Amino acid sequence: MRTFHRQPYRPKKFYFINHRIEANELRVIDEKGEQVGVMDKSEAMRQALEKEVDLVLIAPQAKPPVAKIIDFKKFLYQEEKKEKEAKKGIKKSGSKDISLSLFIGVADLVRLENKGKEFLKEGYQVRVNLLLRGREVVKKPMAFDLVNKFIASLGEVNVSKPPRLEGRVIRAVVAKKK
């Protein structure tokens, strides 16, 4: 019988707070972001206790290490918010596939054209695939015409890879014109 070992929870970034800070001398920053100066760890801890907040080590690799007098829970919340905002800014790159068949209906072709235009508008590359099944292999010119017609229907696009036969599949890659 298999046993599954659950990994212990590890926060994304670990911070030393209050008495866990090992450095004796710290560069201290207050809640407003202003530098208080370089001081002894015990003096910084005393100031944090007076304000009823935590002393958090922000940059341990600096000389002397940088610590901030802030509410730790609030700090973690703000860090999490920053991470989410950073993730929003990342543009999804990549490509989307559209598969055609040689004897596709007009309504299906229109639906796939609209989907292709939508993908291009979102910034994706569109890979157009047309699989030739069985005896359809002898109708290659008709298949190339269909793929070229589909690409033309997408509007103003850059053809990254023109249609070409790879085994039994005709492939083309198009991207939005800049």
VMD Tcl script that builds the backbone (N, CA, C; Angstrom):
set m [mol new atoms 534]
animate dup $m
set s [atomselect $m all]
$s set {name element resname resid chain x y z} {
  {N N MET 1 A 0.836 -1.179 0.000}
  {CA C MET 1 A 0.000 0.000 0.000}
  {C C MET 1 A 0.884 1.247 0.000}
  {N N ARG 2 A 0.507 2.212 -0.775}
  {CA C ARG 2 A 1.262 3.454 -0.868}
  {C C ARG 2 A 0.946 4.387 0.282}
  {N N THR 3 A 1.956 5.092 0.719}
  {CA C THR 3 A 1.723 6.128 1.720}
  {C C THR 3 A 2.068 7.469 1.102}
  {N N PHE 4 A 1.260 8.430 1.341}
  {CA C PHE 4 A 1.476 9.757 0.800}
  {C C PHE 4 A 1.929 10.673 1.918}
  {N N HIS 5 A 3.029 11.354 1.688}
  {CA C HIS 5 A 3.563 12.268 2.680}
  {C C HIS 5 A 3.182 13.685 2.302}
  {N N ARG 6 A 2.512 14.324 3.187}
  {CA C ARG 6 A 2.086 15.690 2.948}
  {C C ARG 6 A 3.235 16.645 3.260}
  {N N GLN 7 A 3.481 17.565 2.344}
  {CA C GLN 7 A 4.533 18.556 2.561}
  {C C GLN 7 A 4.079 19.570 3.596}
  {N N PRO 8 A 4.958 19.944 4.516}
  {CA C PRO 8 A 4.565 20.952 5.505}
  {C C PRO 8 A 4.363 22.301 4.830}
  {N N TYR 9 A 3.488 23.114 5.425}
  {CA C TYR 9 A 3.210 24.437 4.865}
  {C C TYR 9 A 4.437 25.324 5.060}
  {N N ARG 10 A 4.866 25.932 3.985}
  {CA C ARG 10 A 5.981 26.871 4.058}
  {C C ARG 10 A 5.538 28.177 3.422}
  {N N PRO 11 A 5.627 29.261 4.175}
  {CA C PRO 11 A 5.263 30.539 3.582}
  {C C PRO 11 A 6.223 30.885 2.449}
  {N N LYS 12 A 5.761 31.716 1.510}
  {CA C LYS 12 A 6.576 32.054 0.348}
  {C C LYS 12 A 7.869 32.747 0.749}
  {N N LYS 13 A 7.791 33.644 1.712}
  {CA C LYS 13 A 8.978 34.342 2.170}
  {C C LYS 13 A 8.934 34.368 3.693}
  {N N PHE 14 A 10.051 34.055 4.297}
  {CA C PHE 14 A 10.116 33.993 5.750}
  {C C PHE 14 A 10.741 35.278 6.268}
  {N N TYR 15 A 10.123 35.876 7.286}
  {CA C TYR 15 A 10.631 37.103 7.893}
  {C C TYR 15 A 10.972 36.836 9.355}
  {N N PHE 16 A 12.100 37.389 9.788}
  {CA C PHE 16 A 12.455 37.349 11.200}
  {C C PHE 16 A 11.780 38.533 11.865}
  {N N ILE 17 A 11.058 38.268 12.964}
  {CA C ILE 17 A 10.385 39.366 13.659}
  {C C ILE 17 A 10.765 39.368 15.130}
  {N N ASN 18 A 10.736 40.543 15.719}
  {CA C ASN 18 A 10.979 40.769 17.134}
  {C C ASN 18 A 12.230 40.066 17.654}
  {N N HIS 19 A 12.081 39.123 18.592}
  {CA C HIS 19 A 13.231 38.510 19.255}
  {C C HIS 19 A 13.968 37.503 18.379}
  {N N ARG 20 A 13.435 37.164 17.232}
  {CA C ARG 20 A 14.105 36.204 16.348}
  {C C ARG 20 A 15.191 36.860 15.504}
  {N N ILE 21 A 15.255 38.163 15.523}
  {CA C ILE 21 A 16.295 38.872 14.777}
  {C C ILE 21 A 17.617 38.644 15.485}
  {N N GLU 22 A 18.617 38.167 14.723}
  {CA C GLU 22 A 19.897 37.807 15.326}
  {C C GLU 22 A 20.910 38.952 15.323}
  {N N ALA 23 A 20.787 39.891 14.402}
  {CA C ALA 23 A 21.757 40.981 14.295}
  {C C ALA 23 A 21.651 41.896 15.514}
  {N N ASN 24 A 22.801 42.402 15.978}
  {CA C ASN 24 A 22.813 43.287 17.144}
  {C C ASN 24 A 22.590 44.746 16.757}
  {N N GLU 25 A 23.022 45.110 15.542}
  {CA C GLU 25 A 22.883 46.488 15.091}
  {C C GLU 25 A 21.993 46.513 13.852}
  {N N LEU 26 A 21.015 47.401 13.826}
  {CA C LEU 26 A 20.035 47.447 12.733}
  {C C LEU 26 A 19.850 48.869 12.218}
  {N N ARG 27 A 19.564 48.966 10.916}
  {CA C ARG 27 A 19.126 50.241 10.347}
  {C C ARG 27 A 17.604 50.195 10.438}
  {N N VAL 28 A 16.997 51.120 11.164}
  {CA C VAL 28 A 15.572 51.045 11.487}
  {C C VAL 28 A 14.776 52.063 10.670}
  {N N ILE 29 A 13.625 51.597 10.175}
  {CA C ILE 29 A 12.684 52.434 9.432}
  {C C ILE 29 A 11.363 52.385 10.185}
  {N N ASP 30 A 10.685 53.549 10.343}
  {CA C ASP 30 A 9.419 53.556 11.082}
  {C C ASP 30 A 8.230 53.280 10.160}
  {N N GLU 31 A 7.003 53.368 10.715}
  {CA C GLU 31 A 5.785 53.035 9.950}
  {C C GLU 31 A 5.572 53.930 8.740}
  {N N LYS 32 A 6.022 55.159 8.815}
  {CA C LYS 32 A 5.818 56.123 7.733}
  {C C LYS 32 A 6.833 55.952 6.605}
  {N N GLY 33 A 7.830 55.094 6.811}
  {CA C GLY 33 A 8.847 54.863 5.798}
  {C C GLY 33 A 10.067 55.750 5.961}
  {N N GLU 34 A 10.136 56.491 7.057}
  {CA C GLU 34 A 11.268 57.376 7.299}
  {C C GLU 34 A 12.339 56.639 8.094}
  {N N GLN 35 A 13.603 56.903 7.755}
  {CA C GLN 35 A 14.705 56.251 8.458}
  {C C GLN 35 A 14.894 56.855 9.835}
  {N N VAL 36 A 14.910 55.986 10.837}
  {CA C VAL 36 A 15.169 56.415 12.213}
  {C C VAL 36 A 16.680 56.464 12.428}
  {N N GLY 37 A 17.408 55.547 11.788}
  {CA C GLY 37 A 18.860 55.504 11.885}
  {C C GLY 37 A 19.358 54.143 12.300}
  {N N VAL 38 A 20.670 54.031 12.460}
  {CA C VAL 38 A 21.291 52.781 12.888}
  {C C VAL 38 A 21.261 52.750 14.414}
  {N N MET 39 A 20.741 51.650 14.964}
  {CA C MET 39 A 20.657 51.550 16.423}
  {C C MET 39 A 20.775 50.103 16.878}
  {N N ASP 40 A 20.916 49.934 18.163}
  {CA C ASP 40 A 21.019 48.631 18.787}
  {C C ASP 40 A 19.666 47.906 18.691}
  {N N LYS 41 A 19.708 46.573 18.620}
  {CA C LYS 41 A 18.473 45.785 18.497}
  {C C LYS 41 A 17.548 46.013 19.697}
  {N N SER 42 A 18.090 46.100 20.875}
  {CA C SER 42 A 17.253 46.273 22.073}
  {C C SER 42 A 16.534 47.624 22.053}
  {N N GLU 43 A 17.212 48.672 21.548}
  {CA C GLU 43 A 16.586 49.999 21.445}
  {C C GLU 43 A 15.448 49.973 20.419}
  {N N ALA 44 A 15.673 49.297 19.288}
  {CA C ALA 44 A 14.639 49.182 18.250}
  {C C ALA 44 A 13.442 48.399 18.784}
  {N N MET 45 A 13.709 47.329 19.537}
  {CA C MET 45 A 12.631 46.528 20.122}
  {C C MET 45 A 11.817 47.358 21.116}
  {N N ARG 46 A 12.494 48.177 21.891}
  {CA C ARG 46 A 11.814 49.025 22.861}
  {C C ARG 46 A 10.877 50.002 22.157}
  {N N GLN 47 A 11.358 50.601 21.055}
  {CA C GLN 47 A 10.514 51.535 20.289}
  {C C GLN 47 A 9.301 50.819 19.695}
  {N N ALA 48 A 9.500 49.594 19.205}
  {CA C ALA 48 A 8.387 48.828 18.635}
  {C C ALA 48 A 7.362 48.477 19.705}
  {N N LEU 49 A 7.823 48.119 20.888}
  {CA C LEU 49 A 6.909 47.782 21.977}
  {C C LEU 49 A 6.121 49.000 22.453}
  {N N GLU 50 A 6.756 50.164 22.446}
  {CA C GLU 50 A 6.056 51.395 22.835}
  {C C GLU 50 A 4.901 51.692 21.879}
  {N N LYS 51 A 5.114 51.431 20.611}
  {CA C LYS 51 A 4.083 51.704 19.599}
  {C C LYS 51 A 3.126 50.518 19.430}
  {N N GLU 52 A 3.371 49.425 20.165}
  {CA C GLU 52 A 2.563 48.210 20.124}
  {C C GLU 52 A 2.491 47.596 18.728}
  {N N VAL 53 A 3.640 47.560 18.064}
  {CA C VAL 53 A 3.763 46.913 16.755}
  {C C VAL 53 A 4.990 46.000 16.787}
  {N N ASP 54 A 5.351 45.449 15.616}
  {CA C ASP 54 A 6.457 44.491 15.541}
  {C C ASP 54 A 7.684 45.114 14.877}
  {N N LEU 55 A 8.823 44.521 15.146}
  {CA C LEU 55 A 10.071 44.862 14.483}
  {C C LEU 55 A 10.333 43.743 13.479}
  {N N VAL 56 A 10.302 44.067 12.189}
  {CA C VAL 56 A 10.414 43.057 11.136}
  {C C VAL 56 A 11.697 43.290 10.358}
  {N N LEU 57 A 12.491 42.219 10.186}
  {CA C LEU 57 A 13.724 42.300 9.410}
  {C C LEU 57 A 13.364 42.244 7.932}
  {N N ILE 58 A 13.617 43.338 7.206}
  {CA C ILE 58 A 13.236 43.441 5.799}
  {C C ILE 58 A 14.362 42.995 4.878}
  {N N ALA 59 A 15.583 43.492 5.116}
  {CA C ALA 59 A 16.725 43.176 4.257}
  {C C ALA 59 A 17.873 42.638 5.113}
  {N N PRO 60 A 17.906 41.323 5.347}
  {CA C PRO 60 A 18.951 40.763 6.210}
  {C C PRO 60 A 20.350 40.797 5.595}
  {N N GLN 61 A 20.439 40.869 4.252}
  {CA C GLN 61 A 21.739 40.830 3.600}
  {C C GLN 61 A 22.440 42.186 3.587}
  {N N ALA 62 A 21.746 43.260 3.915}
  {CA C ALA 62 A 22.329 44.598 3.909}
  {C C ALA 62 A 23.294 44.756 5.084}
  {N N LYS 63 A 24.188 45.721 4.970}
  {CA C LYS 63 A 25.144 46.016 6.045}
  {C C LYS 63 A 24.872 47.411 6.560}
  {N N PRO 64 A 24.401 47.687 7.730}
  {CA C PRO 64 A 23.779 46.756 8.672}
  {C C PRO 64 A 22.386 46.343 8.166}
  {N N PRO 65 A 21.853 45.211 8.670}
  {CA C PRO 65 A 20.532 44.737 8.233}
  {C C PRO 65 A 19.444 45.786 8.481}
  {N N VAL 66 A 18.441 45.795 7.561}
  {CA C VAL 66 A 17.363 46.783 7.639}
  {C C VAL 66 A 16.146 46.159 8.308}
  {N N ALA 67 A 15.616 46.844 9.317}
  {CA C ALA 67 A 14.416 46.386 10.017}
  {C C ALA 67 A 13.378 47.507 9.987}
  {N N LYS 68 A 12.111 47.121 9.997}
  {CA C LYS 68 A 11.027 48.092 9.925}
  {C C LYS 68 A 10.112 47.920 11.128}
  {N N ILE 69 A 9.681 49.024 11.701}
  {CA C ILE 69 A 8.744 48.987 12.829}
  {C C ILE 69 A 7.337 49.105 12.237}
  {N N ILE 70 A 6.641 47.956 12.128}
  {CA C ILE 70 A 5.303 47.919 11.518}
  {C C ILE 70 A 4.472 46.813 12.148}
  {N N ASP 71 A 3.161 46.842 11.866}
  {CA C ASP 71 A 2.275 45.752 12.268}
  {C C ASP 71 A 2.515 44.607 11.285}
  {N N PHE 72 A 2.973 43.460 11.768}
  {CA C PHE 72 A 3.396 42.365 10.905}
  {C C PHE 72 A 2.251 41.813 10.056}
  {N N LYS 73 A 1.071 41.631 10.640}
  {CA C LYS 73 A -0.075 41.093 9.894}
  {C C LYS 73 A -0.455 42.031 8.748}
  {N N LYS 74 A -0.447 43.323 9.039}
  {CA C LYS 74 A -0.764 44.316 8.019}
  {C C LYS 74 A 0.296 44.293 6.912}
  {N N PHE 75 A 1.554 44.123 7.306}
  {CA C PHE 75 A 2.664 44.042 6.362}
  {C C PHE 75 A 2.492 42.848 5.431}
  {N N LEU 76 A 2.149 41.671 5.992}
  {CA C LEU 76 A 1.937 40.475 5.169}
  {C C LEU 76 A 0.787 40.677 4.194}
  {N N TYR 77 A -0.275 41.302 4.656}
  {CA C TYR 77 A -1.425 41.575 3.795}
  {C C TYR 77 A -1.020 42.463 2.621}
  {N N GLN 78 A -0.243 43.517 2.895}
  {CA C GLN 78 A 0.200 44.417 1.831}
  {C C GLN 78 A 1.126 43.705 0.850}
  {N N GLU 79 A 2.007 42.838 1.351}
  {CA C GLU 79 A 2.897 42.072 0.474}
  {C C GLU 79 A 2.082 41.159 -0.449}
  {N N GLU 80 A 1.050 40.532 0.113}
  {CA C GLU 80 A 0.183 39.650 -0.671}
  {C C GLU 80 A -0.535 40.438 -1.765}
  {N N LYS 81 A -1.009 41.642 -1.406}
  {CA C LYS 81 A -1.674 42.501 -2.385}
  {C C LYS 81 A -0.725 42.889 -3.514}
  {N N LYS 82 A 0.515 43.214 -3.163}
  {CA C LYS 82 A 1.520 43.578 -4.173}
  {C C LYS 82 A 1.774 42.422 -5.129}
  {N N GLU 83 A 1.863 41.196 -4.575}
  {CA C GLU 83 A 2.080 40.014 -5.406}
  {C C GLU 83 A 0.933 39.809 -6.389}
  {N N LYS 84 A -0.295 39.970 -5.905}
  {CA C LYS 84 A -1.460 39.805 -6.782}
  {C C LYS 84 A -1.461 40.843 -7.891}
  {N N GLU 85 A -1.120 42.082 -7.551}
  {CA C GLU 85 A -1.047 43.136 -8.559}
  {C C GLU 85 A 0.024 42.831 -9.592}
  {N N ALA 86 A 1.157 42.304 -9.135}
  {CA C ALA 86 A 2.244 41.966 -10.052}
  {C C ALA 86 A 1.810 40.849 -11.003}
  {N N LYS 87 A 1.036 39.888 -10.488}
  {CA C LYS 87 A 0.558 38.798 -11.331}
  {C C LYS 87 A -0.426 39.302 -12.382}
  {N N LYS 88 A -1.220 40.310 -12.018}
  {CA C LYS 88 A -2.179 40.866 -12.978}
  {C C LYS 88 A -1.459 41.507 -14.147}
  {N N GLY 89 A -0.313 42.122 -13.863}
  {CA C GLY 89 A 0.424 42.826 -14.905}
  {C C GLY 89 A 1.110 41.918 -15.902}
  {N N ILE 90 A 1.286 40.647 -15.540}
  {CA C ILE 90 A 1.968 39.717 -16.432}
  {C C ILE 90 A 1.041 39.353 -17.583}
  {N N LYS 91 A 1.521 39.548 -18.793}
  {CA C LYS 91 A 0.718 39.250 -19.975}
  {C C LYS 91 A 0.852 37.772 -20.299}
  {N N LYS 92 A -0.272 37.136 -20.538}
  {CA C LYS 92 A -0.237 35.750 -20.947}
  {C C LYS 92 A 0.316 35.711 -22.363}
  {N N SER 93 A 1.357 34.946 -22.542}
  {CA C SER 93 A 1.879 34.802 -23.892}
  {C C SER 93 A 1.717 33.353 -24.275}
  {N N GLY 94 A 1.733 33.121 -25.522}
  {CA C GLY 94 A 1.573 31.757 -25.979}
  {C C GLY 94 A 0.704 31.721 -27.207}
  {N N SER 95 A 0.168 30.576 -27.455}
  {CA C SER 95 A -0.632 30.437 -28.653}
  {C C SER 95 A -1.862 29.591 -28.366}
  {N N LYS 96 A -2.832 29.756 -29.223}
  {CA C LYS 96 A -4.075 28.992 -29.148}
  {C C LYS 96 A -4.217 28.212 -30.449}
  {N N ASP 97 A -4.776 27.023 -30.350}
  {CA C ASP 97 A -4.963 26.173 -31.522}
  {C C ASP 97 A -6.379 26.277 -32.046}
  {N N ILE 98 A -6.490 26.254 -33.361}
  {CA C ILE 98 A -7.796 26.136 -34.018}
  {C C ILE 98 A -7.679 24.993 -35.010}
  {N N SER 99 A -8.542 24.012 -34.872}
  {CA C SER 99 A -8.502 22.834 -35.737}
  {C C SER 99 A -9.629 22.894 -36.751}
  {N N LEU 100 A -9.264 22.728 -37.986}
  {CA C LEU 100 A -10.234 22.707 -39.082}
  {C C LEU 100 A -10.294 21.298 -39.653}
  {N N SER 101 A -11.330 21.027 -40.422}
  {CA C SER 101 A -11.381 19.795 -41.202}
  {C C SER 101 A -11.705 20.183 -42.640}
  {N N LEU 102 A -11.375 19.316 -43.568}
  {CA C LEU 102 A -11.488 19.652 -44.984}
  {C C LEU 102 A -12.919 19.977 -45.392}
  {N N PHE 103 A -13.885 19.229 -44.884}
  {CA C PHE 103 A -15.276 19.456 -45.277}
  {C C PHE 103 A -16.043 20.088 -44.118}
  {N N ILE 104 A -15.569 21.246 -43.656}
  {CA C ILE 104 A -16.176 21.942 -42.527}
  {C C ILE 104 A -17.382 22.738 -43.024}
  {N N GLY 105 A -18.409 22.819 -42.214}
  {CA C GLY 105 A -19.601 23.572 -42.580}
  {C C GLY 105 A -19.356 25.070 -42.492}
  {N N VAL 106 A -20.165 25.848 -43.174}
  {CA C VAL 106 A -20.003 27.305 -43.219}
  {C C VAL 106 A -20.191 27.909 -41.826}
  {N N ALA 107 A -21.199 27.452 -41.097}
  {CA C ALA 107 A -21.464 27.994 -39.759}
  {C C ALA 107 A -20.298 27.710 -38.816}
  {N N ASP 108 A -19.739 26.496 -38.907}
  {CA C ASP 108 A -18.589 26.152 -38.063}
  {C C ASP 108 A -17.376 26.998 -38.426}
  {N N LEU 109 A -17.184 27.244 -39.708}
  {CA C LEU 109 A -16.061 28.053 -40.165}
  {C C LEU 109 A -16.187 29.480 -39.641}
  {N N VAL 110 A -17.390 30.035 -39.671}
  {CA C VAL 110 A -17.626 31.395 -39.163}
  {C C VAL 110 A -17.366 31.446 -37.664}
  {N N ARG 111 A -17.827 30.422 -36.936}
  {CA C ARG 111 A -17.604 30.367 -35.496}
  {C C ARG 111 A -16.117 30.328 -35.168}
  {N N LEU 112 A -15.351 29.514 -35.911}
  {CA C LEU 112 A -13.911 29.418 -35.676}
  {C C LEU 112 A -13.183 30.703 -36.076}
  {N N GLU 113 A -13.671 31.388 -37.114}
  {CA C GLU 113 A -13.079 32.675 -37.505}
  {C C GLU 113 A -13.258 33.693 -36.389}
  {N N ASN 114 A -14.466 33.743 -35.803}
  {CA C ASN 114 A -14.718 34.667 -34.689}
  {C C ASN 114 A -13.835 34.333 -33.484}
  {N N LYS 115 A -13.667 33.042 -33.203}
  {CA C LYS 115 A -12.814 32.621 -32.099}
  {C C LYS 115 A -11.362 33.022 -32.373}
  {N N GLY 116 A -10.912 32.847 -33.601}
  {CA C GLY 116 A -9.554 33.233 -33.980}
  {C C GLY 116 A -9.326 34.729 -33.838}
  {N N LYS 117 A -10.311 35.532 -34.255}
  {CA C LYS 117 A -10.204 36.992 -34.115}
  {C C LYS 117 A -10.133 37.384 -32.640}
  {N N GLU 118 A -10.921 36.693 -31.819}
  {CA C GLU 118 A -10.922 36.961 -30.372}
  {C C GLU 118 A -9.549 36.651 -29.768}
  {N N PHE 119 A -8.962 35.502 -30.145}
  {CA C PHE 119 A -7.632 35.133 -29.648}
  {C C PHE 119 A -6.594 36.164 -30.064}
  {N N LEU 120 A -6.658 36.614 -31.314}
  {CA C LEU 120 A -5.693 37.605 -31.797}
  {C C LEU 120 A -5.843 38.925 -31.049}
  {N N LYS 121 A -7.087 39.307 -30.756}
  {CA C LYS 121 A -7.342 40.553 -30.026}
  {C C LYS 121 A -6.756 40.495 -28.613}
  {N N GLU 122 A -6.781 39.298 -27.993}
  {CA C GLU 122 A -6.230 39.115 -26.644}
  {C C GLU 122 A -4.711 39.057 -26.651}
  {N N GLY 123 A -4.089 38.981 -27.829}
  {CA C GLY 123 A -2.635 38.992 -27.919}
  {C C GLY 123 A -2.003 37.625 -28.114}
  {N N TYR 124 A -2.790 36.605 -28.329}
  {CA C TYR 124 A -2.250 35.269 -28.548}
  {C C TYR 124 A -1.878 35.070 -30.014}
  {N N GLN 125 A -0.971 34.123 -30.256}
  {CA C GLN 125 A -0.739 33.650 -31.608}
  {C C GLN 125 A -1.782 32.572 -31.874}
  {N N VAL 126 A -2.161 32.402 -33.105}
  {CA C VAL 126 A -3.151 31.385 -33.442}
  {C C VAL 126 A -2.497 30.359 -34.360}
  {N N ARG 127 A -2.538 29.088 -33.923}
  {CA C ARG 127 A -2.036 27.993 -34.752}
  {C C ARG 127 A -3.225 27.345 -35.438}
  {N N VAL 128 A -3.194 27.340 -36.748}
  {CA C VAL 128 A -4.280 26.751 -37.536}
  {C C VAL 128 A -3.830 25.370 -37.979}
  {N N ASN 129 A -4.607 24.346 -37.619}
  {CA C ASN 129 A -4.287 22.957 -37.973}
  {C C ASN 129 A -5.430 22.394 -38.805}
  {N N LEU 130 A -5.075 21.693 -39.891}
  {CA C LEU 130 A -6.077 20.993 -40.682}
  {C C LEU 130 A -5.579 19.575 -40.880}
  {N N LEU 131 A -6.256 18.614 -40.260}
  {CA C LEU 131 A -5.872 17.211 -40.337}
  {C C LEU 131 A -6.543 16.567 -41.533}
  {N N LEU 132 A -5.736 15.933 -42.364}
  {CA C LEU 132 A -6.268 15.224 -43.530}
  {C C LEU 132 A -6.457 13.762 -43.148}
  {N N ARG 133 A -7.711 13.313 -43.164}
  {CA C ARG 133 A -8.032 11.948 -42.750}
  {C C ARG 133 A -8.246 11.068 -43.984}
  {N N GLY 134 A -7.712 9.883 -43.927}
  {CA C GLY 134 A -7.958 8.890 -44.979}
  {C C GLY 134 A -7.632 9.383 -46.382}
  {N N ARG 135 A -8.627 9.324 -47.271}
  {CA C ARG 135 A -8.431 9.676 -48.680}
  {C C ARG 135 A -8.396 11.185 -48.901}
  {N N GLU 136 A -8.586 11.975 -47.856}
  {CA C GLU 136 A -8.512 13.431 -47.996}
  {C C GLU 136 A -7.108 13.883 -48.372}
  {N N VAL 137 A -6.116 13.005 -48.203}
  {CA C VAL 137 A -4.722 13.338 -48.495}
  {C C VAL 137 A -4.553 13.716 -49.967}
  {N N VAL 138 A -5.355 13.139 -50.845}
  {CA C VAL 138 A -5.225 13.445 -52.276}
  {C C VAL 138 A -5.791 14.824 -52.616}
  {N N LYS 139 A -6.497 15.468 -51.701}
  {CA C LYS 139 A -7.097 16.787 -51.944}
  {C C LYS 139 A -6.293 17.894 -51.256}
  {N N LYS 140 A -4.958 17.790 -51.330}
  {CA C LYS 140 A -4.090 18.778 -50.681}
  {C C LYS 140 A -4.317 20.194 -51.190}
  {N N PRO 141 A -4.438 20.417 -52.512}
  {CA C PRO 141 A -4.649 21.802 -52.973}
  {C C PRO 141 A -5.915 22.426 -52.384}
  {N N MET 142 A -6.973 21.640 -52.262}
  {CA C MET 142 A -8.226 22.115 -51.684}
  {C C MET 142 A -8.029 22.472 -50.202}
  {N N ALA 143 A -7.226 21.671 -49.492}
  {CA C ALA 143 A -6.954 21.908 -48.067}
  {C C ALA 143 A -6.139 23.187 -47.887}
  {N N PHE 144 A -5.112 23.390 -48.732}
  {CA C PHE 144 A -4.308 24.616 -48.649}
  {C C PHE 144 A -5.157 25.851 -48.937}
  {N N ASP 145 A -6.073 25.734 -49.902}
  {CA C ASP 145 A -6.978 26.855 -50.206}
  {C C ASP 145 A -7.848 27.194 -48.997}
  {N N LEU 146 A -8.358 26.167 -48.301}
  {CA C LEU 146 A -9.197 26.383 -47.133}
  {C C LEU 146 A -8.417 27.097 -46.021}
  {N N VAL 147 A -7.190 26.664 -45.765}
  {CA C VAL 147 A -6.369 27.280 -44.716}
  {C C VAL 147 A -6.057 28.732 -45.087}
  {N N ASN 148 A -5.686 28.984 -46.347}
  {CA C ASN 148 A -5.393 30.358 -46.792}
  {C C ASN 148 A -6.630 31.247 -46.700}
  {N N LYS 149 A -7.797 30.687 -47.039}
  {CA C LYS 149 A -9.056 31.436 -46.948}
  {C C LYS 149 A -9.363 31.773 -45.486}
  {N N PHE 150 A -9.106 30.817 -44.586}
  {CA C PHE 150 A -9.329 31.043 -43.162}
  {C C PHE 150 A -8.417 32.157 -42.653}
  {N N ILE 151 A -7.146 32.123 -43.029}
  {CA C ILE 151 A -6.183 33.143 -42.590}
  {C C ILE 151 A -6.597 34.512 -43.126}
  {N N ALA 152 A -7.037 34.565 -44.372}
  {CA C ALA 152 A -7.471 35.833 -44.961}
  {C C ALA 152 A -8.701 36.381 -44.240}
  {N N SER 153 A -9.583 35.491 -43.765}
  {CA C SER 153 A -10.804 35.930 -43.088}
  {C C SER 153 A -10.517 36.525 -41.703}
  {N N LEU 154 A -9.332 36.256 -41.142}
  {CA C LEU 154 A -8.971 36.804 -39.826}
  {C C LEU 154 A -8.634 38.290 -39.909}
  {N N GLY 155 A -8.451 38.803 -41.104}
  {CA C GLY 155 A -8.162 40.230 -41.281}
  {C C GLY 155 A -6.675 40.480 -41.403}
  {N N GLU 156 A -6.234 41.666 -40.937}
  {CA C GLU 156 A -4.831 42.062 -41.008}
  {C C GLU 156 A -4.027 41.284 -39.975}
  {N N VAL 157 A -3.293 40.260 -40.426}
  {CA C VAL 157 A -2.480 39.454 -39.521}
  {C C VAL 157 A -1.090 39.233 -40.111}
  {N N ASN 158 A -0.143 38.944 -39.231}
  {CA C ASN 158 A 1.195 38.535 -39.631}
  {C C ASN 158 A 1.211 37.025 -39.723}
  {N N VAL 159 A 1.631 36.483 -40.844}
  {CA C VAL 159 A 1.729 35.033 -40.977}
  {C C VAL 159 A 3.134 34.638 -40.550}
  {N N SER 160 A 3.273 34.148 -39.316}
  {CA C SER 160 A 4.579 33.751 -38.785}
  {C C SER 160 A 5.111 32.528 -39.511}
  {N N LYS 161 A 4.245 31.555 -39.701}
  {CA C LYS 161 A 4.601 30.342 -40.423}
  {C C LYS 161 A 3.540 30.116 -41.492}
  {N N PRO 162 A 3.901 30.202 -42.750}
  {CA C PRO 162 A 2.893 29.968 -43.796}
  {C C PRO 162 A 2.423 28.511 -43.773}
  {N N PRO 163 A 1.251 28.238 -44.335}
  {CA C PRO 163 A 0.722 26.868 -44.311}
  {C C PRO 163 A 1.679 25.893 -44.995}
  {N N ARG 164 A 1.958 24.790 -44.314}
  {CA C ARG 164 A 2.778 23.745 -44.929}
  {C C ARG 164 A 2.370 22.399 -44.371}
  {N N LEU 165 A 2.632 21.377 -45.145}
  {CA C LEU 165 A 2.217 20.020 -44.799}
  {C C LEU 165 A 3.264 19.378 -43.897}
  {N N GLU 166 A 2.834 18.905 -42.750}
  {CA C GLU 166 A 3.697 18.175 -41.815}
  {C C GLU 166 A 3.028 16.836 -41.551}
  {N N GLY 167 A 3.440 15.825 -42.283}
  {CA C GLY 167 A 2.794 14.517 -42.175}
  {C C GLY 167 A 1.424 14.585 -42.819}
  {N N ARG 168 A 0.363 14.411 -42.027}
  {CA C ARG 168 A -1.006 14.494 -42.540}
  {C C ARG 168 A -1.697 15.772 -42.072}
  {N N VAL 169 A -0.917 16.693 -41.488}
  {CA C VAL 169 A -1.499 17.917 -40.942}
  {C C VAL 169 A -0.924 19.128 -41.656}
  {N N ILE 170 A -1.807 20.035 -42.060}
  {CA C ILE 170 A -1.366 21.312 -42.621}
  {C C ILE 170 A -1.404 22.311 -41.471}
  {N N ARG 171 A -0.247 22.939 -41.219}
  {CA C ARG 171 A -0.138 23.868 -40.085}
  {C C ARG 171 A 0.273 25.235 -40.564}
  {N N ALA 172 A -0.278 26.253 -39.885}
  {CA C ALA 172 A 0.109 27.652 -40.113}
  {C C ALA 172 A 0.010 28.384 -38.777}
  {N N VAL 173 A 0.849 29.407 -38.608}
  {CA C VAL 173 A 0.806 30.206 -37.382}
  {C C VAL 173 A 0.656 31.662 -37.782}
  {N N VAL 174 A -0.340 32.336 -37.169}
  {CA C VAL 174 A -0.573 33.754 -37.439}
  {C C VAL 174 A -0.574 34.533 -36.128}
  {N N ALA 175 A -0.206 35.801 -36.236}
  {CA C ALA 175 A -0.189 36.671 -35.062}
  {C C ALA 175 A -0.778 38.027 -35.454}
  {N N LYS 176 A -1.136 38.796 -34.441}
  {CA C LYS 176 A -1.717 40.114 -34.654}
  {C C LYS 176 A -0.678 41.037 -35.285}
  {N N LYS 177 A -1.091 41.820 -36.248}
  {CA C LYS 177 A -0.184 42.772 -36.889}
  {C C LYS 177 A 0.025 43.948 -35.961}
  {N N LYS 178 A 1.286 44.342 -35.775}
  {CA C LYS 178 A 1.593 45.426 -34.840}
  {C C LYS 178 A 1.647 46.758 -35.523}
}
mol reanalyze $m
mol bondsrecalc $m
mol representation Tube
mol addrep $m
